[in-house]
């Protein structure tokens, strides 16, 4: 079980590293002047590669998490309300990941209407999700 838990932690950390950095690329894309085609294309290439790699990392993170939950019974049974909250956080992280993919397409098509300030705030969401997940798993408040 400790091997599975270790791999889950490594892949979650890696997945979230991508979720933390991808919106930072969106901040930079929102600041690119319209006449700077090369800069826009370079940032789009970086964002696409990062999204693809982040998606690949999310899969084992979810698989190892499910293995811990369903295979080893972590978070199952009475007194494990924290797991329900963590599963909600995981669902929100998956939704955020999906939203990043959709938002990247707006940059690819040059349809972004949001300011770099909005993207800076959007970039804080995965920090809050990671904080919530870690607190729920370590503290187990309910």
N, C-alpha and C positions, 0 to 999 in steps of 0.2 A: 504494500500500500504506500509506503514512503517514496518509492520510485515514481509511482503514478502521481502522488501529490507534488513531488518535486518537478516533474515534467509539466504538470498543470500550472504551477506557479511560474515557471520559465516561459511557457507559451502565453500565459495571460500578460505577463510583464512585456513580452515582445509585441503582442497584439496592441496593447495600450500605448506602447512607444510610437507605433504607427498612427494610432488615433490621436495622439498628442501632437504629432508633427504635421500630419496632413493638413489640418486647418491652418497651421502656421504658413504653409505654402499658399493657402487661399488668401491669407492676409497679404502676402507679397503679390499675388496675382491681382488682387483688388487695387493695388497701388501702381500697377504697371500702366504707363501712359499708352493711349491707343496706338501711337505711331511706333512703339517699341515691339515689333513683331518677334524678333529673335528672343528677347527676354521672355515674352509671353509663351512662346513655343517651348523654351527650355524649362520653364516652370510647369507647364502642362505635362511634359515628358516625365519630369520628376514626380509629379503628383500621380500620374497613371501608374508608374512603376511602384511607387510606395503603396498605393491602394491595392494593387495586385499582390504585393508581398504581404501586406497587412491582412488581406483576406486569407491567404495561405496560412498565416500564423494563427488566425482565429479558429480554424478548423480543429487542429489538435488541442487547443485550449478548451474548446467546448467538448470535444470527445473525452479528454482526460477528466474534465469536470463531471460529465455524465457518468463516467466510470466510477468516480469516487462516490457519487450520490446513489446511483442505482446498483453498482457492483459491490461496494463496501458499506453502503447504508449510511454514509455520513449525511447528517441533517435529516434523517428520517425518524419518525416516531414522535411521541409527545415531548414537548419542551424544546422543539426545534423550529419555532416560528421564524427565527433569523434566516433559515434557509428559504422560506417563501419570499422574504424581502430580498434576499440575494438573487433569487431567480428573477425577480422583477428588475433588479439592477442589470442582470445579464441580458434580459430582453431589451431593456433601454439601450444597453451598449450595442447590441446587434442592430437596433433601430438607428442609432447614431451612425454606425458604420455604413449602413445602407444609405442613410441621408447624405453622408459624405460622397458616396458614389454618384448619387443624383446631382448633388451640388457641383461636383467636378464637371459633369456634362454641361452645366450652365456656363462654366468658364471656357470649356472647349468650344462651345457655340457662341462665345462672346456675348452671353445674355445676362451676365451678372449685374444686378442692380443694387447690391448691398455694399456699404462702405467697408473700408478696412477696419474701422472701429467695431462694426457689427461682427465681423469675422474674429476679431480679438476676443469678444465676449463668447462667441460660439466655441472658440478654442478652449474655454474653461470647462465645458461640459464633461469631457472625459476625466478631468481631474476630480470633479465631484463624484462621478460614477466610481472611479477607482477608490477614492476615499471611503465611500459608502460600502463598497464590497469588502474592503479590508477590515473596516470597523465591524461589520456584521459577522465576518468569519472569525476574527480574533476575539472580540468582546462578547459576541453572542448575546446581545442585550435582551432578547426575548425568545 
